C-alpha cells in the first residue's frame, strides 16, 4: 500500500472511530423471548448513536484482538454445521464481517470458529482438556479407592516456590502457546466463507466452561486467500478474537443437562482475564432465546469490524489494544 493510501485509510479510520459507537440494538424479538447485549456482564445495554456510512450501514469500531489460545487447528473443515455428535443446547452463530474503515461487508473472507463442548472438552485435545468432570474426557473416575490412608504426613513444606510455575491447558487458565493436537477429533470446529453481505452462519452447541475461563468461542478472519480442494489457503489472518456470552444466559444454560452435571468451578465474565469489558466491541454476542426454554436453542449474533490490511494472528505474545494485560498468557 502506498504512503498516500495509508494516509487516506488512517484519516478515514479516525473519522469512523469518532463517529462509530459499537452499539448493538436487539430488535424484532417476540413476546416471551430474551435478548442480551451489554458492555459488561450485568446485562445492561449501552446508549449512544452509531456512525453511518453513505449507504446507511452502521459503522463499528475495530473488534478487539485477543490471544489465539493453545488449541487452534488450521482450517480444514469447510462446513456450516460443526456439531457432530456433541450434546448440548442448540446454538446458531451468525456473524457479519465488515471493514471497520469503510463499513462495507467483506465478501469471501474465511471465518473460523472453535470452542469446547458442554463439559469443557476441546476436540483434537481431549487428553489435555480438563473438562467439567475433572478428567481428560470430562467424566470423573469411578474407581477411586475407598481405603484412603489415615497416616497423612503432618510436616508439610513451608517454603515458597521460587521457580516459574508450569503452564498447562485451559484447566489452569494458562498455556497461551500453541499445543500440538493429541487426537484426530474435530467436532465444534469449522470454517465458512462470508457471502456478499459479509455474513456467515454456524450451527453448533452452546459451549460449556472449564477452570479459569468464562464461556467463550474462538474466532479468526482470513482474507486474500482462496478455496482449494483441501480447504482455504493463502492470504493472511486479519482478526483473531473471542466471542463472549452474557452472564444471565450462561446461568440459564447451567440449569440444563449436560451443563448441569459439570463439577468445575465457573469463572464469570467479570472475572475473566481475556474479556476486555467493552461490550460488542470486545466480542460480546447478542443472544436471543425463549425465556425459560433456553434448551430449545439460542441465536447469537455479532457484527465484527476488522482491518483487512492488518495481520493479527493472536500469537505475538502481547496484549492487544482493548484487551486485558494478562490476555496473552491465557487461553
C-alpha positions as CSV (number, residue, x, y, z in Angstrom):
1,X,0.0,0.0,0.0
2,X,1.3,3.5,-0.9
3,X,2.0,6.1,1.7
4,X,-0.8,8.2,0.3
5,X,-3.2,5.3,0.5
6,X,-2.1,4.6,4.1
7,X,-2.7,8.2,5.0
8,X,-6.2,8.2,3.5
9,X,-7.0,5.0,5.3
10,X,-5.7,6.4,8.6
11,X,-7.8,9.5,8.2
12,X,-10.9,7.5,7.2
13,X,-10.4,5.3,10.3
14,X,-10.1,8.3,12.5
15,X,-13.4,9.7,11.3
16,X,-15.0,6.3,11.7
17,X,-13.8,5.9,15.3
18,X,-15.1,9.3,16.2
19,X,-18.5,8.6,14.7
20,X,-18.8,4.9,15.4
21,X,-20.2,3.6,18.6
22,X,-20.2,-0.1,18.5
23,X,-23.9,-0.1,19.5
24,X,-26.0,-3.2,19.0
25,X,-29.8,-3.0,19.1
26,X,-31.7,-6.1,19.9
27,X,-34.9,-5.7,17.8
28,X,-37.7,-7.9,16.4
29,X,-37.9,-10.1,19.5
30,X,-41.2,-11.9,20.0
31,X,-43.0,-12.0,23.3
32,X,-41.5,-14.2,25.9
33,X,-38.1,-14.1,24.4
34,X,-34.8,-12.9,26.0
35,X,-32.2,-10.8,24.3
36,X,-28.9,-9.9,25.9
37,X,-26.2,-7.5,24.7
38,X,-24.2,-5.3,27.0
39,X,-20.9,-3.5,27.7
40,X,-20.3,-5.8,30.6
41,X,-21.7,-8.9,32.3
42,X,-24.5,-7.1,34.1
43,X,-26.8,-7.3,31.1
44,X,-27.4,-3.5,31.0
45,X,-27.2,-2.1,27.5
46,X,-25.1,0.9,26.4
47,X,-26.6,4.0,24.9
48,X,-25.4,6.2,22.1
49,X,-25.6,6.6,18.4
50,X,-23.6,4.8,15.8
51,X,-22.0,6.4,12.8
52,X,-23.4,5.9,9.3
53,X,-21.7,5.2,6.0
54,X,-23.1,6.7,2.8
55,X,-25.1,3.6,2.2
56,X,-26.7,3.7,5.7
57,X,-24.6,0.9,7.1
58,X,-23.8,1.2,10.8
59,X,-20.1,1.8,11.4
60,X,-18.4,-0.2,14.1
61,X,-15.1,0.2,15.9
62,X,-12.5,-2.4,15.4
63,X,-13.4,-5.6,17.2
64,X,-10.8,-6.3,20.0
65,X,-8.0,-8.6,19.2
66,X,-7.2,-11.4,21.7
67,X,-5.0,-14.4,22.1
68,X,-5.4,-17.4,19.8
69,X,-5.1,-19.8,22.7
70,X,-3.3,-23.2,22.6
71,X,-6.0,-25.2,20.8
72,X,-6.3,-23.7,17.3
73,X,-6.2,-26.1,14.4
74,X,-5.8,-24.7,10.9
75,X,-9.0,-24.6,8.9
76,X,-9.6,-27.9,7.2
77,X,-13.4,-28.3,7.8
78,X,-15.4,-26.0,5.5
79,X,-18.9,-26.5,6.9
80,X,-21.8,-24.8,8.4
81,X,-22.8,-27.5,10.9
82,X,-19.9,-28.2,13.3
83,X,-21.9,-30.1,16.0
84,X,-21.1,-33.7,15.0
85,X,-22.0,-35.9,18.0
86,X,-21.8,-33.3,20.7
87,X,-24.8,-32.9,23.1
88,X,-25.9,-29.5,24.3
89,X,-28.2,-26.6,23.8
90,X,-28.5,-25.9,20.0
91,X,-26.7,-22.7,19.1
92,X,-26.8,-20.7,15.9
93,X,-23.9,-18.3,15.5
94,X,-24.5,-15.5,12.9
95,X,-21.6,-13.2,12.3
96,X,-21.2,-10.3,9.9
97,X,-17.7,-9.2,8.9
98,X,-17.2,-5.6,7.8
99,X,-14.3,-3.3,7.0
100,X,-14.2,-1.0,10.1
101,X,-12.8,1.7,7.8
102,X,-15.5,1.8,5.1
103,X,-18.3,-0.1,6.9
104,X,-18.6,-2.3,3.7
105,X,-19.1,-6.0,4.2
106,X,-16.1,-8.3,3.5
107,X,-17.0,-10.9,0.8
108,X,-15.3,-14.3,0.6
109,X,-13.5,-13.8,3.9
110,X,-12.9,-17.2,5.7
111,X,-14.2,-17.2,9.3
112,X,-13.1,-19.9,11.7
113,X,-14.8,-20.7,15.0
114,X,-13.8,-23.3,17.5
115,X,-14.8,-23.9,21.1
116,X,-15.2,-26.5,23.9
117,X,-18.2,-28.8,24.3
118,X,-20.8,-28.7,27.1
119,X,-18.3,-30.2,29.6
120,X,-15.3,-28.1,28.7
121,X,-13.6,-30.5,26.2
122,X,-11.8,-29.4,23.0
123,X,-11.7,-31.7,20.0
124,X,-8.1,-32.5,19.0
125,X,-7.0,-32.1,22.6
126,X,-9.2,-34.4,24.6
127,X,-6.3,-35.6,26.7
128,X,-5.2,-32.0,27.6
129,X,-8.7,-30.6,28.3
130,X,-9.7,-30.7,32.0
131,X,-13.4,-30.8,31.2
132,X,-16.3,-30.4,33.5
133,X,-15.8,-33.7,35.3
134,X,-12.2,-33.0,36.3
135,X,-10.7,-35.6,33.9
136,X,-9.5,-35.6,30.3
137,X,-12.7,-36.9,29.0
138,X,-15.0,-34.8,31.2
139,X,-16.1,-37.8,33.3
140,X,-15.0,-38.3,36.9
141,X,-13.3,-41.6,37.6
142,X,-15.4,-44.3,39.2
143,X,-12.6,-46.5,40.6
144,X,-11.5,-44.2,43.4
145,X,-10.0,-46.2,46.4
146,X,-12.2,-46.4,49.5
147,X,-9.4,-47.3,51.9
148,X,-7.7,-44.0,51.9
149,X,-4.6,-43.8,54.2
150,X,-5.1,-42.3,57.6
151,X,-1.5,-41.5,58.4
152,X,-1.1,-38.5,56.2
153,X,2.1,-36.5,56.8
154,X,1.9,-33.5,59.1
155,X,5.2,-31.9,58.2
156,X,4.0,-30.0,55.1
157,X,6.8,-27.9,53.5
158,X,6.6,-24.2,54.5
159,X,8.9,-22.7,51.8
160,X,7.6,-20.6,49.0
161,X,8.4,-21.9,45.4
162,X,10.8,-19.6,43.6
163,X,10.7,-21.2,40.1
164,X,8.5,-20.3,37.2
165,X,5.2,-22.2,37.5
166,X,4.4,-24.6,34.7
167,X,1.9,-23.7,32.1
168,X,-0.9,-26.1,31.2
169,X,-4.0,-26.4,29.3
170,X,-7.2,-24.5,29.8
171,X,-7.8,-26.0,33.2
172,X,-5.2,-23.7,34.7
173,X,-6.1,-20.7,32.7
174,X,-2.6,-20.5,31.1
175,X,-0.9,-22.1,28.1
176,X,-1.0,-19.2,25.7
177,X,1.4,-21.0,23.4
178,X,0.1,-23.4,20.7
179,X,-0.2,-27.1,21.6
180,X,0.0,-29.9,19.0
181,X,-3.2,-31.9,18.6
182,X,-3.3,-35.1,20.6
183,X,-6.2,-36.8,18.7
184,X,-7.9,-36.6,15.3
185,X,-11.3,-35.4,16.6
186,X,-12.6,-32.2,15.0
187,X,-16.1,-31.5,16.5
188,X,-17.1,-27.9,17.2
189,X,-14.6,-26.6,14.7
190,X,-15.3,-25.2,11.3
191,X,-14.8,-22.5,8.6
192,X,-17.3,-20.7,6.4
193,X,-16.8,-18.1,3.6
194,X,-18.7,-14.8,4.1
195,X,-21.4,-14.1,1.5
196,X,-21.7,-10.9,-0.5
197,X,-23.2,-9.2,2.5
198,X,-20.4,-10.3,4.8
199,X,-22.4,-13.0,6.7
200,X,-21.5,-16.5,7.9
201,X,-23.7,-18.8,10.0
202,X,-22.7,-21.8,12.0
203,X,-24.8,-24.5,13.7
204,X,-23.2,-25.7,16.9
205,X,-24.0,-26.2,20.7
206,X,-23.8,-23.7,23.5
207,X,-20.2,-24.0,24.9
208,X,-19.6,-25.0,28.5
209,X,-16.8,-23.8,30.7
210,X,-13.5,-25.0,32.2
211,X,-11.3,-23.8,35.0
212,X,-10.0,-20.3,34.7
213,X,-12.1,-19.1,31.8
214,X,-15.6,-17.8,31.2
215,X,-17.8,-19.2,28.5
216,X,-16.4,-18.2,25.1
217,X,-15.9,-19.1,21.4
218,X,-12.7,-18.5,19.5
219,X,-12.7,-16.9,16.0
220,X,-10.4,-15.9,13.2
221,X,-11.0,-14.0,10.0
222,X,-8.7,-14.7,7.0
223,X,-8.6,-12.6,3.8
224,X,-6.8,-12.7,0.5
225,X,-6.7,-16.5,0.1
226,X,-8.8,-18.9,-1.9
227,X,-10.7,-22.1,-1.6
228,X,-8.9,-25.3,-2.7
229,X,-9.7,-29.0,-2.6
230,X,-8.1,-29.2,0.8
231,X,-9.6,-26.0,2.3
232,X,-8.9,-22.3,2.5
233,X,-5.3,-21.5,1.6
234,X,-3.1,-18.4,1.3
235,X,-3.9,-14.8,2.3
236,X,-3.4,-13.7,5.9
237,X,-5.3,-13.5,9.2
238,X,-6.7,-10.0,9.8
239,X,-8.5,-10.8,13.0
240,X,-8.2,-13.2,16.0
241,X,-10.7,-12.8,18.7
242,X,-13.1,-14.4,21.1
243,X,-16.9,-14.3,21.4
244,X,-18.5,-14.0,24.8
245,X,-21.9,-14.7,26.4
246,X,-23.9,-12.6,28.9
247,X,-23.8,-14.0,32.4
248,X,-27.6,-14.3,32.5
249,X,-27.6,-16.7,29.6
250,X,-24.8,-18.8,31.0
251,X,-26.7,-19.2,34.3
252,X,-29.8,-20.3,32.3
253,X,-27.7,-22.9,30.4
254,X,-26.2,-24.2,33.7
255,X,-29.7,-25.4,34.7
256,X,-29.8,-27.8,31.6
257,X,-28.1,-31.1,31.2
258,X,-25.3,-31.8,30.4
259,X,-24.1,-28.4,31.6
260,X,-25.8,-29.0,35.0
261,X,-23.6,-32.1,35.6
262,X,-20.4,-30.1,35.4
263,X,-18.3,-30.2,38.6
264,X,-15.9,-27.4,37.5
265,X,-16.0,-24.0,39.3
266,X,-17.1,-21.4,36.8
267,X,-15.3,-18.2,36.0
268,X,-17.7,-15.2,35.4
269,X,-17.5,-12.7,32.6
270,X,-16.4,-10.0,35.1
271,X,-13.6,-12.2,36.5
272,X,-12.3,-13.5,33.1
273,X,-8.8,-12.5,32.2
274,X,-9.5,-12.2,28.4
275,X,-12.8,-10.4,28.0
276,X,-11.9,-6.7,27.6
277,X,-15.1,-5.5,29.2
278,X,-16.2,-3.3,26.3
279,X,-19.3,-5.0,25.1
280,X,-19.9,-5.8,21.4
281,X,-16.6,-4.2,20.5
282,X,-15.0,-6.8,22.7
283,X,-16.9,-9.7,21.2
284,X,-20.0,-9.8,23.5
285,X,-22.7,-11.6,21.5
286,X,-26.3,-10.6,21.2
287,X,-28.3,-13.6,22.3
288,X,-31.9,-14.5,21.6
289,X,-33.8,-17.4,23.2
290,X,-37.2,-18.1,24.6
291,X,-37.5,-17.2,28.3
292,X,-37.5,-20.3,30.5
293,X,-36.8,-22.5,27.5
294,X,-33.1,-22.0,26.6
295,X,-32.8,-25.7,26.0
296,X,-34.8,-25.2,22.8
297,X,-32.0,-23.2,21.3
298,X,-30.1,-19.9,21.2
299,X,-29.3,-17.5,18.3
300,X,-26.1,-15.5,18.8
301,X,-25.2,-12.5,16.5
302,X,-22.4,-10.0,16.2
303,X,-21.0,-7.6,13.6
304,X,-17.2,-7.7,13.7
305,X,-15.3,-4.7,12.4
306,X,-11.9,-5.7,11.1
307,X,-9.0,-4.1,9.2
308,X,-8.3,-6.4,6.2
309,X,-4.9,-4.8,5.6
310,X,-3.6,-5.7,9.1
311,X,-2.3,-9.1,10.3
312,X,-3.5,-10.3,13.7
313,X,-2.7,-13.9,14.4
314,X,-3.1,-13.8,18.2
315,X,0.3,-15.4,18.8
316,X,2.5,-12.4,19.2
317,X,2.6,-12.8,23.0
318,X,1.5,-9.3,23.7
319,X,-1.8,-7.9,24.9
320,X,-3.8,-6.2,22.2
321,X,-5.4,-2.8,22.4
322,X,-8.6,-3.1,24.4
323,X,-7.7,-6.4,25.9
324,X,-6.6,-7.1,29.4
325,X,-2.9,-7.2,30.2
326,X,-3.0,-10.9,31.0
327,X,-4.8,-11.9,27.8
328,X,-1.7,-13.2,26.1
329,X,-1.0,-15.7,28.8
330,X,-4.4,-17.4,28.8
331,X,-6.5,-19.5,26.5
